[in-house]
Amino acid sequence: MASDTGPEEKTPRRVNKMALGIGVGMAGIIAAALYFTFYFVDQERERSLQEWQVRLGIVADSRTASVNEWIEQNFATIRELAENASLQIYMDELLASEGDKSGVTDEAAQAGYLRNLLVATADRTGFKPPEQAGEVAANVERAGVAGLGLVDANGRSIVSSPGMPPVTGRIRKALAQALEGEPALVDVFLGPGGEPSIGFALPVYGIQSDEGAEGIGAIIGIRTIDEGLYNRLNQPGESSETSETYLVRATGATVEYLSPLADGTPPLKRSFALDTKDLAASYAIEKPGGFAIRHDYAGDEVLVTSRPLANIPWLLVRKVSRSEALAGTETRLNTILTVFVLIIIGVTVTIIAVWRHGSSIRAAEAAEKSRIAAERFENMTKFMNLITNSQPTQIFAVTGDTKYTYANAPAAKAAGISPEDVFGKTLASILGPTKASFYAKINEDLLARFAESDDTEKERESHIHSFGDDEENMEVIKTDHIPLRGDRDYPPGILMVMDDITEYSRERRRSDAMMRQLIDTLVDVVERRDPHTTHQSSRISEVARAIAREMECADDVVKTVDIAGSLINLGQVFIPNEVLAKKGGLKPSEEAMFDNSYKESVELLQGVAFEGPVVGTISQTGEHWDGSGTSGLKAEEILLTARILSVAAAFIAKVSPRTGEPPLSFNDATTELMNESGRHFDRKPVAALINYIDNRGGAEKWAHFHQSA
């Protein structure tokens, strides 16, 4: 009995341990998923706060700039008065008379002018008492609340506009600072009429005084703060309902609100202790420019940032209700969190269900996938055959031992057999021994490199080869060789794309021959008119070709400089015969004809279609490396072909001059060219020319250049 029940008791334990392990793993996965879900939500919330920080900061910066502009405008008004020449002359005379007004020339007229100046400026700039609605004229003098005043070096009032408050307290303190040569500000205060007021004071210097010295007097301006400042706190186009911008300052242990608040509180009518917990205004004063979530004056939770104002102890506070700012974000994140949690629960249930029935389902899915893959492969094969068979080029694949593994219809047709019969045959049996030997060597080398790099794009090659000795019957074939990776059914091989370009090549040669004949005819026309330039064009062309090859330029560059060099003197056909016949002693205007003949060449050739930039090359030979040429092109902006041709033309002009001057030696000519490198010529073509002459036999080959025509 014991022996029968023993195994039955062990089996459940093993199954339970496995289930426990799977359960722990699932619990870990669920916990990790929940953690990252909450982490994602927190990151999104933080990102939203950063976006609001940027938005509030942009508005705070613009409003700060606007308030700073208002402050500067008021200082500018006072500065305009302080720098008034008539006022300065009056103050100079008053100082010279030690404060005795009778010592001032025509004092009454000058004082009247200054009073009128202050009154006009006050009316124009707002330094005047505000008008009171329903005011009745009476012999009752109103307390001064705003105006402009001028004081002497001892602080005594000289002249002021109507409504100027008496010089006492904080106003006297600002004037004392101004008389010492420093601009002064009377910080915002409640005036006699209960209006918020502010003052600005600047020193007045004598006509001959240096700025920075003590003033010989001062200008003080007191004004009430009106909507002109408060409107600057409003952001144009504001769409938020709870956004607000206001001004605060620290006064002792309290924070005062200097501008009207959204709840209707007037300026300077609300203040809090500076250490009020989480107060937005206290945070703004403590950390100017910071960003945080705090409580505003109404106790609402807000996002807040602040900016200090220049030269004034105020802080600009920008805030928005947290509930409004993050309402959309919180709704979206709560939705995301709910969806994620539901997804995690759904995935967990699904995984458990899949785990219970996974084996049979996976087997069925694998069988279905295999069937679909086979069907797709068959369809893809048919599609690829359709594509390749519709191409006019021969496309076939061969192994390393030259046996065909694939051929499209054009390749099979060229061999005279069906595509199915091509498989297994060798290149020699299809293309013949000569072509097969040539292509087998290319494929062998390509497969050897491909075995090391396994990089199809890097190792693919293109070749153009001619078969046959007779040019008329020569066959020209272009082939692309693309390495193919092997698999269990096929060894590595080469996909070859073969094009017969014999006819194209033949037409190309004919076209080039006709172009060359035309060029030679045009050159002959020029040289017949000017016996002094015989062979000069061909020499320029020859030197330009040598430089281009020495610089290892592409064939199209060599061909372009060859043709451009031959045609550069074509424009000389327009030079009169009597000028061409001169052996020397050319006038400056006649020399200009030769120097600018390349431009006529450009005009003559403008409508001719060349393969390369022949016309552009000739046109840019007048450009200089440093940009001092005809059109101002410089350095790499100039065509490489033009840089090469200009060096070649200059070299021929020095060693084989047209008339008069003795030719330079190759060494002297290249020395002059090198001296002009970096200014007139590109250094690279000059260096290539020198290397060709010194090390490639150029000196011997071109020795006849010194001979006269």
C-alpha positions as CSV (number, residue, x, y, z in Angstrom):
1,M,0.0,0.0,0.0
2,A,2.8,2.4,0.9
3,S,4.7,1.5,-2.2
4,D,1.6,2.3,-4.3
5,T,0.8,5.6,-2.7
6,G,4.3,7.0,-2.5
7,P,4.7,8.0,-6.1
8,E,1.2,9.4,-6.2
9,E,2.2,11.8,-3.4
10,K,5.4,13.0,-5.1
11,T,3.9,13.8,-8.5
12,P,1.6,16.6,-7.2
13,R,4.5,18.2,-5.3
14,R,6.5,18.5,-8.6
15,V,3.6,20.0,-10.4
16,N,2.9,22.4,-7.6
17,K,6.5,23.6,-7.6
18,M,6.3,24.2,-11.4
19,A,3.0,26.1,-11.0
20,L,4.5,28.1,-8.1
21,G,7.5,29.1,-10.2
22,I,5.2,30.1,-13.1
23,G,3.0,32.0,-10.7
24,V,5.9,33.9,-9.2
25,G,7.2,34.7,-12.6
26,M,3.8,36.0,-13.7
27,A,3.5,38.0,-10.5
28,G,6.9,39.6,-11.1
29,I,5.9,40.4,-14.7
30,I,2.6,42.0,-13.5
31,A,4.4,44.0,-10.8
32,A,7.0,45.2,-13.3
33,A,4.3,46.2,-15.8
34,L,2.4,48.1,-13.1
35,Y,5.5,49.8,-12.0
36,F,6.4,51.0,-15.5
37,T,2.8,52.0,-16.1
38,F,2.9,54.3,-13.1
39,Y,6.4,55.5,-14.0
40,F,5.2,56.4,-17.5
41,V,2.2,58.3,-16.1
42,D,4.5,60.2,-13.7
43,Q,6.9,61.0,-16.6
44,E,4.0,62.3,-18.7
45,R,2.8,64.5,-15.8
46,E,6.3,65.9,-15.4
47,R,6.5,66.6,-19.1
48,S,3.2,68.5,-19.0
49,L,4.5,70.5,-16.1
50,Q,7.7,71.3,-18.1
51,E,5.5,72.5,-21.0
52,W,3.6,74.8,-18.7
53,Q,6.9,76.1,-17.3
54,V,7.9,77.1,-20.8
55,R,4.6,78.6,-21.6
56,L,4.4,80.6,-18.3
57,G,8.1,81.6,-18.8
58,I,7.5,83.0,-22.3
59,V,4.6,85.1,-21.1
60,A,6.5,86.3,-18.0
61,D,9.4,87.3,-20.2
62,S,7.3,89.3,-22.6
63,R,5.3,91.0,-19.8
64,T,8.6,91.8,-17.9
65,A,10.0,93.4,-21.0
66,S,6.9,95.5,-21.4
67,V,7.0,96.7,-17.7
68,N,10.7,97.4,-18.1
69,E,9.9,99.4,-21.2
70,W,7.3,101.5,-19.2
71,I,9.9,102.2,-16.5
72,E,12.5,103.2,-19.1
73,Q,10.0,105.4,-20.8
74,N,9.5,107.4,-17.6
75,F,13.2,107.7,-17.0
76,A,13.6,108.8,-20.6
77,T,11.1,111.6,-20.0
78,I,13.1,112.8,-17.0
79,R,16.4,112.3,-18.9
80,E,15.1,114.5,-21.8
81,L,14.5,117.3,-19.3
82,A,17.8,116.8,-17.5
83,E,19.6,117.1,-20.8
84,N,17.7,120.2,-22.0
85,A,20.3,122.8,-22.9
86,S,18.3,125.8,-21.7
87,L,17.7,124.1,-18.4
88,Q,21.4,123.3,-18.0
89,I,22.4,126.9,-18.9
90,Y,20.0,128.2,-16.2
91,M,21.4,125.8,-13.6
92,D,25.0,126.8,-14.5
93,E,24.3,130.4,-14.0
94,L,22.4,129.7,-10.8
95,L,25.4,127.7,-9.5
96,A,27.8,130.5,-10.5
97,S,25.7,133.0,-8.5
98,E,25.7,130.6,-5.5
99,G,22.0,130.1,-5.6
100,D,21.1,133.8,-6.0
101,K,18.4,134.0,-8.7
102,S,19.1,137.6,-9.3
103,G,22.5,136.6,-10.7
104,V,20.8,134.6,-13.5
105,T,20.5,136.5,-16.9
106,D,16.9,137.4,-17.5
107,E,15.9,135.1,-14.7
108,A,12.2,135.7,-14.9
109,A,12.0,134.8,-18.6
110,Q,14.1,131.7,-18.1
111,A,12.2,130.6,-15.1
112,G,8.9,131.1,-17.0
113,Y,10.3,129.1,-19.9
114,L,11.3,126.2,-17.6
115,R,7.9,126.2,-15.9
116,N,6.2,126.0,-19.2
117,L,8.6,123.3,-20.3
118,L,7.7,121.2,-17.2
119,V,4.0,121.8,-17.6
120,A,4.0,120.8,-21.3
121,T,6.1,117.7,-20.5
122,A,3.9,116.7,-17.6
123,D,0.7,117.1,-19.8
124,R,2.3,115.1,-22.6
125,T,3.8,112.2,-20.6
126,G,1.4,111.7,-17.7
127,F,3.3,113.4,-14.9
128,K,0.2,115.3,-13.8
129,P,-2.6,114.7,-11.3
130,P,-5.4,112.5,-12.6
131,E,-8.6,114.4,-13.4
132,Q,-11.4,113.8,-10.9
133,A,-14.9,113.2,-12.1
134,G,-17.4,115.8,-11.0
135,E,-14.7,118.2,-9.7
136,V,-16.1,121.6,-8.8
137,A,-13.8,124.7,-9.1
138,A,-13.3,126.3,-5.8
139,N,-10.7,128.2,-3.9
140,V,-9.6,125.0,-2.2
141,E,-6.1,123.9,-3.0
142,R,-5.7,120.2,-3.7
143,A,-2.8,118.3,-2.2
144,G,-0.1,117.7,-4.8
145,V,-0.1,114.1,-6.1
146,A,1.9,114.2,-9.4
147,G,4.1,116.6,-11.3
148,L,7.6,117.5,-12.4
149,G,10.0,119.6,-10.4
150,L,13.5,121.1,-10.7
151,V,15.7,121.6,-7.6
152,D,19.1,123.2,-7.2
153,A,22.3,121.6,-5.8
154,N,21.1,122.3,-2.3
155,G,17.8,120.5,-2.9
156,R,15.8,123.8,-2.9
157,S,12.9,123.9,-5.3
158,I,13.4,126.2,-8.3
159,V,10.3,125.5,-10.5
160,S,7.7,122.8,-10.8
161,S,4.5,121.9,-12.6
162,P,1.1,122.3,-11.0
163,G,0.2,119.3,-8.7
164,M,3.8,118.5,-7.8
165,P,3.8,117.1,-4.2
166,P,6.1,118.7,-1.6
167,V,9.7,117.6,-1.5
168,T,9.6,115.5,1.8
169,G,10.4,112.0,3.0
170,R,11.1,109.5,0.3
171,I,11.1,112.2,-2.4
172,R,13.9,114.1,-0.7
173,K,15.9,110.9,-0.3
174,A,15.6,110.2,-4.0
175,L,16.7,113.8,-4.8
176,A,19.7,113.4,-2.5
177,Q,20.7,110.3,-4.4
178,A,20.2,112.1,-7.8
179,L,22.3,115.1,-6.7
180,E,25.2,112.6,-6.0
181,G,25.1,111.6,-9.6
182,E,23.0,108.4,-9.4
183,P,19.5,107.8,-11.0
184,A,17.0,107.4,-8.2
185,L,13.5,105.7,-8.0
186,V,10.8,106.6,-5.6
187,D,9.2,103.2,-5.1
188,V,5.5,102.8,-5.5
189,F,3.5,104.4,-2.6
190,L,-0.1,105.5,-1.9
191,G,-0.3,109.2,-2.7
192,P,-2.4,111.8,-0.8
193,G,-5.5,110.8,-2.9
194,G,-5.0,107.1,-2.3
195,E,-3.6,106.5,-5.8
196,P,-0.5,104.3,-6.3
197,S,2.3,106.7,-7.2
198,I,5.9,106.3,-8.3
199,G,8.8,108.8,-8.7
200,F,11.9,109.1,-10.9
201,A,14.8,111.4,-10.3
202,L,17.9,112.2,-12.4
203,P,20.8,114.6,-11.9
204,V,21.2,117.7,-14.0
205,Y,24.8,118.3,-15.1
206,G,26.3,121.6,-16.3
207,I,27.0,122.1,-20.0
208,Q,30.7,121.5,-19.4
209,S,30.3,118.8,-16.7
210,D,31.4,115.2,-17.1
211,E,28.8,112.6,-16.6
212,G,29.3,110.7,-13.4
213,A,30.1,113.9,-11.4
214,E,27.8,115.3,-8.8
215,G,24.8,117.1,-10.3
216,I,24.3,120.8,-10.1
217,G,20.6,120.2,-9.7
218,A,18.1,117.4,-10.2
219,I,14.8,116.7,-12.0
220,I,12.1,114.8,-10.0
221,G,9.0,113.4,-11.6
222,I,6.1,111.9,-9.6
223,R,3.2,110.2,-11.3
224,T,0.2,108.0,-10.5
225,I,0.3,104.5,-11.8
226,D,-2.6,104.0,-14.1
227,E,-3.8,101.5,-16.7
228,G,-0.9,102.4,-18.9
229,L,1.2,100.1,-16.7
230,Y,-1.5,97.6,-15.6
231,N,-2.6,96.9,-19.2
232,R,1.0,95.8,-19.9
233,L,0.5,92.9,-17.5
234,N,-2.3,91.4,-19.8
235,Q,-1.1,88.9,-22.3
236,P,-2.5,89.6,-25.8
237,G,-4.6,86.7,-27.0
238,E,-5.0,85.2,-23.5
239,S,-7.3,82.1,-23.6
240,S,-6.8,80.7,-20.1
241,E,-9.5,81.6,-17.6
242,T,-7.3,81.5,-14.5
243,S,-4.0,82.9,-15.9
244,E,-2.9,86.1,-14.2
245,T,0.1,88.4,-14.1
246,Y,0.7,90.8,-11.2
247,L,3.5,92.7,-9.5
248,V,4.8,92.1,-5.9
249,R,7.6,93.4,-3.7
250,A,9.1,92.5,-0.3
251,T,8.6,95.2,2.3
252,G,10.3,94.1,5.5
253,A,8.7,90.8,6.5
254,T,5.7,91.1,4.3
255,V,5.0,90.7,0.6
256,E,2.9,93.4,-1.0
257,Y,0.8,93.2,-4.2
258,L,1.5,96.2,-6.3
259,S,-1.1,95.8,-9.1
260,P,-4.8,95.0,-9.2
261,L,-5.7,91.4,-8.6
262,A,-8.2,89.2,-10.5
263,D,-10.5,89.1,-7.4
264,G,-10.9,92.9,-7.6
265,T,-8.4,93.9,-4.9
266,P,-6.9,97.3,-5.7
267,P,-3.1,97.9,-5.8
268,L,-1.3,98.0,-2.4
269,K,-4.4,96.8,-0.6
270,R,-3.3,93.2,0.1
271,S,-0.2,91.8,1.8
272,F,0.9,88.6,3.4
273,A,3.6,87.6,5.8
274,L,6.7,86.7,3.7
275,D,7.0,83.3,5.5
276,T,3.4,82.3,4.6
277,K,3.6,78.6,3.8
278,D,3.5,77.7,0.1
279,L,2.5,81.3,-0.9
280,A,3.2,81.8,-4.6
281,A,4.3,85.4,-4.1
282,S,6.8,84.5,-1.4
283,Y,8.2,81.8,-3.6
284,A,8.6,84.3,-6.4
285,I,10.5,86.7,-4.2
286,E,12.7,83.9,-2.7
287,K,13.5,82.3,-6.1
288,P,13.2,84.8,-9.0
289,G,12.9,82.9,-12.2
290,G,11.9,79.7,-10.5
291,F,8.9,77.5,-11.3
292,A,6.8,75.6,-8.7
293,I,3.3,74.6,-7.6
294,R,2.2,76.9,-4.8
295,H,-1.0,78.6,-3.4
296,D,-2.0,82.1,-4.6
297,Y,-3.5,84.9,-2.6
298,A,-6.9,83.3,-2.8
299,G,-5.6,79.9,-1.5
300,D,-5.9,78.1,-4.8
301,E,-3.2,75.8,-6.0
302,V,-1.4,77.3,-9.0
303,L,1.6,76.9,-11.2
304,V,3.8,79.9,-10.7
305,T,6.9,81.5,-12.1
306,S,8.4,84.9,-11.7
307,R,10.9,87.4,-13.2
308,P,12.8,90.2,-11.6
309,L,12.5,93.7,-13.1
310,A,15.5,95.8,-14.1
311,N,16.6,98.5,-11.7
312,I,13.4,98.3,-9.6
313,P,12.7,96.1,-6.5
314,W,9.6,94.4,-8.0
315,L,8.9,90.9,-9.0
316,L,6.6,90.0,-11.9
317,V,4.5,86.9,-11.1
318,R,2.8,84.7,-13.7
319,K,0.4,82.0,-12.5
320,V,-2.3,79.7,-13.7
321,S,-4.6,77.5,-11.8
322,R,-3.2,73.9,-11.5
323,S,-6.7,72.4,-12.0
324,E,-7.2,74.3,-15.3
325,A,-3.6,73.8,-16.5
326,L,-3.4,70.0,-15.9
327,A,-7.1,69.1,-16.3
328,G,-6.6,67.7,-19.8
329,T,-3.4,66.0,-18.8
330,E,-4.8,64.4,-15.7
331,T,-7.9,63.1,-17.6
332,R,-5.7,61.7,-20.3
333,L,-3.2,60.1,-17.9
334,N,-6.0,58.6,-15.8
335,T,-7.4,57.1,-19.0
336,I,-4.0,55.8,-20.0
337,L,-3.5,54.3,-16.5
338,T,-6.9,52.6,-16.6
339,V,-6.3,51.3,-20.1
340,F,-2.8,50.0,-19.2
341,V,-4.1,48.3,-16.1
342,L,-6.9,46.7,-18.1
343,I,-4.4,45.6,-20.8
344,I,-2.2,44.1,-18.2
345,I,-5.1,42.2,-16.7
346,G,-6.2,41.1,-20.1
347,V,-2.8,40.0,-21.2
348,T,-2.3,38.1,-18.0
349,V,-5.6,36.2,-18.5
350,T,-4.6,35.6,-22.1
351,I,-1.2,34.3,-21.2
352,I,-2.7,31.8,-18.8
353,A,-5.2,30.6,-21.4
354,V,-2.5,30.3,-24.0
355,W,-0.2,28.5,-21.6
356,R,-2.9,25.9,-21.0
357,H,-3.6,25.3,-24.7
358,G,-0.4,26.5,-26.2
359,S,1.1,23.3,-27.4
360,S,-1.7,22.2,-29.8
361,I,-2.3,25.8,-30.9
362,R,1.4,26.4,-31.7
363,A,1.7,23.2,-33.6
364,A,-1.4,24.1,-35.7
365,E,-0.1,27.7,-36.3
366,A,3.3,26.4,-37.3
367,A,1.8,24.1,-39.9
368,E,-0.4,26.9,-41.2
369,K,2.6,29.3,-41.3
370,S,4.7,26.7,-43.2
371,R,1.9,26.2,-45.8
372,I,1.5,30.0,-46.2
373,A,5.3,30.5,-46.5
374,A,5.5,27.8,-49.2
375,E,2.6,29.4,-51.0
376,R,4.1,32.9,-50.7
377,F,7.5,31.5,-51.9
378,E,5.9,29.9,-55.0
379,N,4.0,33.1,-55.7
380,M,7.1,35.2,-55.2
381,T,9.0,32.9,-57.6
382,K,6.4,33.3,-60.3
383,F,6.4,37.0,-59.7
384,M,10.2,37.3,-60.0
385,N,10.1,35.2,-63.2
386,L,7.5,37.5,-64.6
387,I,9.6,40.5,-63.8
388,T,13.0,39.2,-65.0
389,N,11.5,37.7,-68.2
390,S,10.0,41.0,-69.1
391,Q,13.4,42.6,-69.0
392,P,15.3,43.0,-72.4
393,T,18.6,42.1,-70.6
394,Q,19.9,38.6,-69.9
395,I,19.7,37.7,-66.2
396,F,21.2,34.4,-65.0
397,A,22.9,32.9,-61.9
398,V,25.9,30.7,-62.0
399,T,27.9,28.8,-59.3
400,G,31.5,29.2,-58.6
401,D,32.2,26.3,-61.1
402,T,30.3,28.3,-63.8
403,K,27.1,26.1,-63.8
404,Y,23.8,27.8,-64.4
405,T,21.2,27.7,-61.6
406,Y,18.8,30.2,-63.1
407,A,18.2,32.0,-66.4
408,N,15.5,34.3,-67.5
409,A,13.8,34.1,-70.9
410,P,16.1,36.5,-72.8
411,A,19.2,34.6,-71.5
412,A,17.7,31.3,-72.6
413,K,16.6,32.8,-76.0
414,A,20.2,34.0,-76.6
415,A,21.4,30.5,-75.9
416,G,18.8,29.0,-78.3
417,I,17.3,26.7,-75.6
418,S,14.4,26.9,-73.1
419,P,15.0,28.2,-69.6
420,E,14.6,24.8,-68.1
421,D,17.3,23.3,-70.3
422,V,19.8,26.0,-69.2
423,F,20.0,24.7,-65.6
424,G,23.2,22.7,-65.0
425,K,25.0,23.9,-68.2
426,T,28.3,25.7,-68.0
427,L,29.2,29.2,-69.2
428,A,31.5,27.8,-71.8
429,S,28.7,25.8,-73.4
430,I,26.3,28.8,-73.5
431,L,28.6,31.8,-74.1
432,G,31.6,30.1,-75.7
433,P,35.1,29.6,-74.2
434,T,36.5,33.1,-74.7
435,K,33.6,34.9,-72.8
436,A,33.3,32.1,-70.3
437,S,37.0,32.3,-69.4
438,F,36.8,36.1,-68.9
439,Y,33.7,36.0,-66.8
440,A,34.7,33.0,-64.8
441,K,37.9,34.8,-63.6
442,I,35.8,37.8,-62.5
443,N,33.3,35.6,-60.6
444,E,36.1,33.6,-59.0
445,D,37.8,36.7,-57.6
446,L,34.4,38.2,-56.5
447,L,33.3,35.0,-54.6
448,A,36.7,34.9,-52.8
449,R,36.3,38.4,-51.5
450,F,32.6,37.9,-50.7
451,A,33.5,34.9,-48.5
452,E,35.5,37.3,-46.4
453,S,33.2,40.3,-46.2
454,D,29.7,38.8,-46.8
455,D,28.7,42.3,-48.0
456,T,26.7,42.1,-51.2
457,E,26.6,45.9,-51.9
458,K,30.3,46.3,-51.3
459,E,31.4,43.4,-53.5
460,R,29.1,43.8,-56.5
461,E,30.9,44.8,-59.7
462,S,30.2,46.2,-63.2
463,H,32.3,45.6,-66.3
464,I,32.3,46.7,-69.9
465,H,34.4,44.5,-72.2
466,S,35.0,44.3,-75.9
467,F,35.3,40.9,-77.7
468,G,37.0,40.8,-81.1
469,D,39.9,42.5,-82.9
470,D,38.0,44.1,-85.8
471,E,36.5,47.4,-84.6
472,E,33.7,47.2,-87.1
473,N,32.7,43.7,-85.9
474,M,33.7,44.2,-82.2
475,E,31.1,43.1,-79.7
476,V,30.8,45.2,-76.5
477,I,29.1,43.7,-73.5
478,K,28.2,45.3,-70.2
479,T,27.8,43.0,-67.2
480,D,26.9,43.4,-63.5
481,H,28.1,40.7,-61.1
482,I,26.2,40.4,-57.8
483,P,27.4,37.8,-55.2
484,L,24.7,35.5,-53.8
485,R,24.8,33.7,-50.4
486,G,24.4,30.0,-50.5
487,D,21.9,27.8,-48.6
488,R,21.4,24.1,-48.0
489,D,20.2,23.6,-51.6
490,Y,22.5,25.9,-53.6
491,P,26.1,26.8,-53.1
492,P,27.2,30.5,-53.2
493,G,27.0,31.9,-56.7
494,I,26.9,35.0,-58.9
495,L,23.9,36.8,-60.3
496,M,24.9,38.2,-63.7
497,V,23.0,40.9,-65.7
498,M,24.3,41.0,-69.2
499,D,23.6,43.8,-71.7
500,D,24.8,43.9,-75.4
501,I,25.8,47.6,-75.9
502,T,27.7,47.0,-79.1
503,E,25.4,49.3,-81.2
504,Y,25.4,52.0,-78.6
505,S,29.2,51.9,-78.3
506,R,29.5,52.0,-82.1
507,E,27.3,55.0,-82.3
508,R,29.1,56.7,-79.5
509,R,32.5,56.3,-81.3
510,R,31.0,57.7,-84.5
511,S,29.6,60.7,-82.6
512,D,32.9,61.3,-80.8
513,A,34.7,61.1,-84.2
514,M,32.4,63.6,-85.8
515,M,32.7,65.9,-82.8
516,R,36.5,65.7,-83.0
517,Q,36.4,66.4,-86.7
518,L,34.2,69.5,-86.2
519,I,36.5,70.7,-83.4
520,D,39.6,70.2,-85.5
521,T,37.9,72.2,-88.4
522,L,37.1,75.1,-86.1
523,V,40.6,75.1,-84.7
524,D,42.0,75.1,-88.2
525,V,39.9,78.1,-89.1
526,V,41.3,80.1,-86.2
527,E,44.9,79.1,-86.9
528,R,44.7,80.0,-90.6
529,R,43.6,83.5,-89.7
530,D,46.3,83.9,-87.1
531,P,49.6,82.3,-88.2
532,H,51.2,83.2,-84.8
533,T,48.9,80.9,-82.9
534,T,49.5,77.7,-84.9
535,H,49.2,74.6,-82.7
536,Q,48.5,76.8,-79.6
537,S,45.0,75.4,-79.1
538,S,46.2,71.8,-79.5
539,R,49.0,72.5,-77.0
540,I,46.6,73.9,-74.4
541,S,44.4,70.9,-74.9
542,E,47.3,68.5,-74.6
543,V,48.6,70.2,-71.4
544,A,45.1,70.2,-69.9
545,R,44.7,66.5,-70.6
546,A,48.0,65.7,-68.9
547,I,47.1,67.7,-65.8
548,A,43.7,66.1,-65.5
549,R,45.2,62.6,-65.8
550,E,48.0,63.5,-63.4
551,M,45.2,64.5,-60.9
552,E,43.5,61.1,-61.6
553,C,40.3,62.8,-62.7
554,A,37.5,60.8,-64.3
555,D,37.4,60.2,-68.0
556,D,34.6,62.7,-68.5
557,V,36.7,65.5,-66.9
558,V,39.7,64.6,-69.2
559,K,37.4,64.7,-72.2
560,T,35.8,68.0,-71.1
561,V,39.2,69.8,-70.7
562,D,40.4,68.3,-74.0
563,I,37.5,69.8,-76.0
564,A,37.5,73.1,-74.0
565,G,41.2,73.5,-74.6
566,S,40.8,73.0,-78.3
567,L,38.0,75.6,-78.5
568,I,39.1,78.2,-76.1
569,N,40.7,80.4,-78.9
570,L,37.7,80.1,-81.2
571,G,36.6,83.6,-80.4
572,Q,39.7,85.0,-82.0
573,V,37.9,84.8,-85.4
574,F,36.3,88.1,-84.5
575,I,39.7,89.9,-84.1
576,P,40.5,92.0,-87.2
577,N,43.1,90.7,-89.6
578,E,45.4,93.8,-89.1
579,V,45.5,93.1,-85.4
580,L,46.2,89.4,-85.9
581,A,49.0,90.2,-88.3
582,K,51.0,92.3,-85.8
583,K,54.1,90.6,-84.5
584,G,54.2,92.7,-81.4
585,G,53.6,96.2,-80.0
586,L,49.9,95.6,-79.4
587,K,47.9,98.5,-78.0
588,P,46.0,97.9,-74.6
589,S,42.7,97.7,-76.5
590,E,44.2,95.1,-78.9
591,E,45.6,93.1,-76.0
592,A,42.1,93.2,-74.4
593,M,40.7,91.6,-77.6
594,F,43.0,88.6,-77.1
595,D,42.4,88.5,-73.3
596,N,38.6,88.5,-73.8
597,S,38.4,86.3,-76.9
598,Y,37.4,83.3,-74.6
599,K,34.1,85.2,-74.0
600,E,33.4,85.3,-77.8
601,S,34.2,81.5,-77.8
602,V,31.5,81.1,-75.1
603,E,29.0,83.1,-77.2
604,L,29.7,81.0,-80.3
605,L,29.4,77.7,-78.5
606,Q,26.4,78.6,-76.2
607,G,23.9,76.5,-78.2
608,V,26.1,73.5,-78.8
609,A,25.2,70.4,-76.8
610,F,28.4,68.9,-75.3
611,E,28.5,65.9,-73.0
612,G,30.4,67.7,-70.3
613,P,30.4,71.4,-69.2
614,V,32.6,72.6,-72.1
615,V,31.0,76.0,-72.4
616,G,31.0,76.5,-68.6
617,T,34.6,75.5,-68.4
618,I,35.7,78.1,-71.1
619,S,33.5,80.7,-69.4
620,Q,35.1,80.3,-66.0
621,T,38.7,80.4,-67.1
622,G,38.5,84.1,-66.3
623,E,37.9,83.4,-62.6
624,H,40.6,83.5,-60.0
625,W,41.1,81.3,-57.0
626,D,40.8,84.2,-54.6
627,G,37.6,85.5,-56.1
628,S,39.1,88.5,-58.0
629,G,38.1,87.2,-61.4
630,T,35.4,88.2,-63.9
631,S,32.3,87.0,-62.0
632,G,33.7,86.8,-58.5
633,L,33.6,83.0,-58.2
634,K,36.3,81.6,-55.9
635,A,38.0,78.4,-54.8
636,E,35.7,75.3,-55.1
637,E,32.9,77.4,-56.6
638,I,34.9,77.4,-59.9
639,L,34.5,74.2,-62.0
640,L,37.5,71.8,-61.6
641,T,37.7,71.7,-65.4
642,A,38.0,75.5,-65.6
643,R,40.7,75.5,-62.9
644,I,42.7,72.9,-64.9
645,L,42.2,74.7,-68.2
646,S,43.3,78.2,-66.8
647,V,46.6,76.7,-65.6
648,A,47.2,75.0,-69.0
649,A,46.4,78.2,-71.0
650,A,48.6,80.3,-68.7
651,F,51.5,77.7,-69.1
652,I,51.3,77.7,-72.9
653,A,51.1,81.6,-72.9
654,K,54.4,81.6,-71.0
655,V,56.4,78.9,-72.8
656,S,55.0,79.6,-76.3
657,P,53.9,83.2,-76.4
658,R,52.0,84.4,-79.3
659,T,54.2,87.3,-80.4
660,G,57.1,89.4,-79.4
661,E,58.2,88.2,-75.9
662,P,60.9,85.4,-75.6
663,P,59.5,82.1,-74.3
664,L,60.1,81.2,-70.7
665,S,61.8,77.9,-69.7
666,F,59.5,75.3,-68.3
667,N,61.1,75.8,-64.9
668,D,60.6,79.6,-64.9
669,A,57.0,79.2,-66.2
670,T,56.0,76.7,-63.5
671,T,57.8,78.9,-60.9
672,E,55.6,81.8,-61.9
673,L,52.5,79.7,-61.8
674,M,53.4,78.4,-58.4
675,N,53.9,81.9,-57.1
676,E,50.4,82.8,-58.3
677,S,48.9,79.7,-56.7
678,G,46.3,80.4,-54.0
679,R,45.7,83.8,-55.6
680,H,45.2,83.4,-59.3
681,F,45.3,79.6,-59.7
682,D,44.3,76.5,-57.8
683,R,47.4,74.9,-56.3
684,K,46.5,71.3,-57.2
685,P,46.5,71.6,-61.0
686,V,49.8,73.6,-60.8
687,A,51.4,70.9,-58.7
688,A,50.1,68.2,-61.1
689,L,51.7,70.1,-64.0
690,I,55.0,70.4,-62.3
691,N,55.0,66.7,-61.4
692,Y,54.2,65.7,-65.0
693,I,57.0,67.9,-66.4
694,D,59.6,66.8,-63.8
695,N,58.7,63.1,-63.2
696,R,56.6,61.9,-66.1
697,G,58.8,63.0,-69.1
698,G,56.8,66.1,-69.8
699,A,59.9,68.3,-70.4
700,E,61.1,66.0,-73.2
701,K,57.7,65.4,-74.7
702,W,56.9,69.2,-74.8
703,A,60.3,70.5,-75.8
704,H,59.0,71.6,-79.2
705,F,56.6,74.0,-77.4
706,H,59.5,76.6,-77.4
707,Q,59.7,76.6,-81.2
708,S,58.0,79.5,-82.9
709,A,55.0,78.8,-85.0
